[in-house]
């Protein structure tokens, strides 16, 4: 097919604004998928993606429409994956900007629009869900104008009902430019995602920018500096379909017996081994985890099982890192690195679902930069590894610029929330008449507690959050240790600002008191900075635990209740003679129930 | 004591209430006379149709619910007749009727029940504090409860009183006042339960909103220990975790559950046990009524019990009795020695002071009575 007939585009949208539904309608309309194969949200492969209504991995599909070849690249929809989004955008010439007519444009969408403009993409605004009673097309058009997009170009649609979808496809043909035909140059193909499959190894999702690639050819990955021989190439229909070549402008997959996704990372450039491109494509970054957490099997015997599961997960997720660590309290486990909280939750859920392992996860931590009294510098991602206070000279922590968009009614309470979380106000702009965008500089550690949940509750769900790294700043931080039954539980240690340490300690102990089940003896809980106890609570001894009413013949049900009680105990970690449930390790996340 | 396992206890579930109590998750609904009549007809059919499989001697009948006392005498008579016609009813069988105080406000009522063969009453008093009765969503006040108690005391009837402790915000002393008041009427038997917040109840809804006061484990424990102390002094025997009786007045029917004797339950939600399987009728009156001519499997859930299930059930029901479990009985029933299976568990529990072991028995200690779940779960 001639390059002039190719249209590569992606869909930019906020969660729930209808991206996946629109993609489904496009697949239907182009007969890419037979009705009987149609499953809601075809492009979201994992159960997790469908359940949460979000896309985690990028997906691609080639479809034919009126003699044109469309390559639709579905991008992840969460701030944790903004780098992946940028690589997907780099693979396209155009973008559908889908906006919920009732919700308007969200902060994160704005960030992605700027990203799309940076990549010179042709943007086609689509105002979706116009069937909703609360739809306000006029308002969305005003918002577009504010962003420098001509509202006259916006298309109206209801992906759910299928209205306006055909028009969108026609506009893609006329408005999205075809790729530049640069077949004669050396091969440069952008890896915009990759996944692993135990039979074929790594399957790279690629967009050929210049040159062409054919099976049997020796290729070279410019960032990982590895050489492979191409086994197979093809396109997504959305099933993989072999082709004889992929040339400049085309989107498809490539397999080359690559055994590890880390050798084929998102953003890498594939070139021909014996005719290498002079320069790789711009924009490659080695993505570094931002958030770290300890992962321990509840049952120590599951250590090997967990290790194998983590290895398998990593094959498919180059952004996820792990290394062995030990905790005095929790035994043998792993320190795992994630892009952000969502990424962490996804990994945790997949481990529990797909591998059926009961896990204890410790509270997430950022990476701190320490300067010691002896002049040495250290990066530490685990509070348990902090040196004694007397050995530390300074501590720096990562900051982010948090961009929050919200209806103006909630400005007061949201600003208060940001300030409570050590945010420094930097900017406020009106997106439209009643929607505001706030910018704060905040320590990342505050964002990864339950800031997002509190933001949602303070704004009745209307505020959205986006953030990007801002570098390190020095802070007056201390390590807060938690002692259970006089024993320091290293996995419960957290880093907090000195001014908040006592309050956080007290709140945390109150929560632990409710979470840790009472034993037959009293258990003291203490919070300490160094040797200084700053808070104390006591878990009283268990006085009574008896199913008193037990007559009537349904003894099986009573047995099941008792079995549940026993099962509950198994899911806890026994430390000394106290059972500590998983929630205890995450209790620190939920700071103060509002106030 | 020799336990006769060819005796049979009958339970009848009458699924009607005028009002659903806030704490109750037993199956009951509101229904008029017409529906009640349909039910009684169906119930007598079930009693008759299952009689073929149940040839044993019936030694106790328990008419529970629900609120069976709201049935008319004619309905109760029809039920009693169908049992007498289809079963071998032992002389001196214990025949209990569960009664809401509102239904026992005249002496004649009690005489009528007696005429039908009822020889034991279980009276749902729950509390003698007005605000507590409101919280529990009871449809009677303390005056009606006292009236019913007076009628039973006056007749020197064999009757039991149900009381509930550990209410939200309740002090042990609040509960003990109700207990002392009840004792003025000299019941033969007292069942004293702590409140359980069950799913799908009004109380649970309130509990979830966080509007209820705390239930104090300390006060609960105090009330339990004091109850035992007060009743023991008055001559009651503490024979099961929650049950006390004057000598000779233990509930023969309820003992069937704890002594691992067979029982047959009729009516929706009623359960049966034949030493091999447990059968529970589906808790839905419409299904029950519609299945007149159908196989029993359509109205019941049947659990076939493995030997392991049976052993677990035997232990946690048997340990509820203060007399405990006889090692010999266990060996006779299961053809295995108790200690061969649970030696380590028993030693641990004895070490923790929760269990007492004698050459012939194991039983809960006083501390173990308060922490019985901690003991039971060890055996599961």
Interface residues (C-beta under 8 A of the other chain):
Chain A: X518 X520 X540 X542 X543 X544 X545 X546 X547 X548 X549 X550 X551 X552 X553 X554 X555 X556 X558 X559 X562 X563 X565 X566 X569
Chain B: X11 X26 X64 X192 X193 X194 X196 X217 X218 X220 X221 X224 X241 X242 X254 X257 X258 X263 X265 X270 X271 X272 X273 X278 X280 X303 X305 X309 X312 X313 X316 X317 X320 X352 X369 X370 X371 X372 X373 X374 X376 X377 X380
